[in-house]
Amino acid sequence: MEEPQRGIRALYTASTVTIYQAYSPAIGLPAVREGRFPATWKRDRMTWIKPSFLWMMYRCGWGTKEGQETVLAVEIKREGFEWALRNACLSHYVRGLHENQAAWKRELRHAPTRVQWDPERDLRLAPLRYRSLQLGLAGEAAARYADEWIVGIEDVTPLAREVHARVRAGELDRALALLPEERPYPLAGHVLGHLRA
């Protein structure tokens, strides 16, 4: 079956969705231990969450990039995730969707979240033809994420290392079998309708 050009694929349950982030051990390890981000986590800056494990691996270099050595799987409430989508603005201007660039910039300033579609990645982290979601949370959205939406935080750095080791060894089938089971995420039309031209 052909993948949609833009889609959300995620590991999810009836009430939660798993997203990925990567942090330094100083933030990541206390977050895992406490089940919430430590006081040193900066609430005043935008935080980007990604439902795609392989896109996160591309972003953090399998957990090898400086400041991104601890890869977290953060299970959050679906109601929070969908609130973020409903209140999002696209991270870039689209003719036909926005009245003009000035209107888009106004929307961007006021929206608590932003949506960005980036090429999905394969096991070798090469770009695929379809795109996956990155969701930026700022202000109210970042506070809700940290204080209300988190159900659990797991350190998946060992998984990232194991998948990477299998890929490096050319054992792609074994690597694929280790990946989280991401499926198309079901969304009512109104949740992302305002972001489609």
C-alpha positions in Angstrom: 0.0 0.0 0.0 1.3 3.5 -0.9 2.2 5.7 2.0 0.5 9.1 2.1 2.8 12.0 1.3 2.3 13.4 4.8 1.2 11.1 7.6 1.6 10.4 11.3 2.9 6.9 12.0 3.3 6.2 15.7 3.3 3.6 18.4 0.0 4.2 20.2 -2.7 2.6 22.4 -6.3 3.6 22.9 -5.3 6.4 25.3 -1.6 7.2 24.6 0.9 7.9 21.9 4.7 7.5 22.1 6.9 10.3 20.9 10.7 10.5 20.9 13.2 13.1 22.1 17.0 13.0 22.8 18.7 14.9 25.6 22.0 15.0 27.5 22.2 12.4 30.3 21.9 15.3 32.8 18.3 15.8 31.6 17.4 12.4 30.2 18.4 10.2 33.1 16.6 12.2 35.8 13.5 12.3 33.5 13.5 8.5 33.3 14.0 8.1 37.0 11.3 10.6 38.0 8.9 10.1 35.2 9.0 13.9 34.5 11.5 16.4 33.3 13.9 17.9 35.9 13.9 21.5 36.9 16.9 22.1 34.5 14.6 21.3 31.5 14.0 24.6 29.8 10.2 25.4 29.7 10.8 28.7 27.9 12.1 27.3 24.7 10.5 25.3 22.0 10.7 21.5 22.3 10.3 19.2 19.3 8.6 15.8 19.6 8.7 13.1 17.0 6.4 10.1 16.7 8.9 8.4 14.3 11.7 6.4 15.9 13.9 6.4 12.8 13.4 10.1 12.3 14.6 10.6 15.9 17.6 8.3 15.1 18.4 10.5 12.1 18.2 13.7 14.3 20.3 12.4 17.2 22.7 10.2 15.1 21.6 7.0 17.0 22.2 8.8 20.3 25.8 9.8 19.5 25.4 13.5 18.9 26.6 15.8 21.8 23.7 16.7 24.0 21.5 14.0 22.5 23.1 10.9 24.0 20.0 9.8 26.0 17.1 8.8 23.7 13.7 8.9 25.4 10.4 7.3 24.5 7.8 9.5 26.1 4.3 8.1 26.3 1.8 11.0 26.4 -2.0 11.2 26.4 -3.6 11.2 23.0 -5.9 14.0 24.1 -2.9 16.2 24.7 -1.2 15.2 21.4 -4.4 16.0 19.5 -4.8 19.3 21.3 -1.3 20.2 20.1 -2.2 19.3 16.5 -5.5 21.2 16.6 -3.7 24.3 17.9 -0.7 24.1 15.5 0.5 26.4 12.8 2.7 25.2 9.9 6.4 26.0 10.4 6.5 27.4 6.9 4.4 29.6 4.6 2.1 27.8 2.1 0.5 29.8 -0.7 -3.2 29.0 -0.9 -3.4 27.9 2.7 -2.3 31.3 4.3 -3.8 34.6 3.2 -0.3 36.0 2.8 3.1 35.8 4.5 2.2 38.4 7.0 -0.9 36.5 8.1 1.2 33.3 8.4 3.8 35.1 10.6 1.0 36.4 12.9 -0.4 32.9 13.2 3.1 31.6 13.9 3.6 34.1 16.7 0.4 33.2 18.5 0.2 29.4 17.9 1.4 27.3 20.9 2.5 24.5 18.5 3.9 24.2 15.0 3.9 21.3 12.6 6.8 20.5 10.3 6.8 17.6 7.8 10.2 16.1 7.2 11.3 13.2 5.0 10.8 9.9 6.8 14.0 7.8 7.1 14.9 4.2 6.4 17.1 1.9 8.5 20.2 3.5 6.9 18.7 6.9 7.7 18.4 7.8 4.0 15.3 10.0 3.2 12.2 8.3 1.9 9.6 9.8 -0.5 7.0 10.5 2.2 7.2 12.7 5.2 6.7 12.4 8.9 5.6 14.7 11.6 7.7 16.9 13.8 5.7 18.8 16.4 7.1 21.9 18.1 5.7 22.8 21.5 6.2 26.3 23.0 4.6 28.3 25.8 1.3 26.8 27.0 1.9 23.6 24.9 5.3 22.9 26.5 3.9 23.4 30.0 1.0 21.1 29.3 3.3 18.5 27.8 5.6 18.6 30.9 2.9 18.8 33.5 -0.2 17.1 32.2 0.4 14.9 29.2 3.2 12.6 30.2 2.2 9.1 31.2 5.7 7.5 31.3 9.3 8.0 30.1 11.6 5.2 29.0 15.2 5.3 28.2 15.5 3.6 24.7 19.2 4.4 24.2 20.0 0.7 24.4 17.4 0.0 21.7 18.9 2.7 19.5 22.4 1.2 19.9 21.2 -2.4 19.2 19.3 -1.4 16.1 22.3 0.7 14.9 24.6 -2.3 15.6 22.4 -4.6 13.5 22.3 -2.0 10.6 26.1 -1.6 10.7 26.5 -5.4 10.5 24.2 -5.5 7.5 21.5 -7.4 9.4 18.6 -5.3 8.2 15.9 -7.9 8.9 17.0 -8.2 12.5 17.2 -4.4 12.8 13.7 -4.1 11.4 12.3 -6.6 13.8 13.6 -4.5 16.8 11.8 -1.3 15.7 8.7 0.0 17.6 5.5 -1.0 15.8 4.5 2.3 14.3 1.1 2.3 12.5 -0.9 5.1 10.8 -2.3 7.3 13.6 -6.1 7.7 13.3 -7.1 11.4 13.2 -10.5 13.0 12.8 -10.5 15.3 9.7 -10.9 18.5 11.8 -7.6 17.8 13.8 -5.3 18.6 10.9 -7.8 20.1 8.4 -6.6 23.7 9.1 -3.1 22.8 7.9 -4.1 21.5 4.5 -4.2 23.7 1.4 
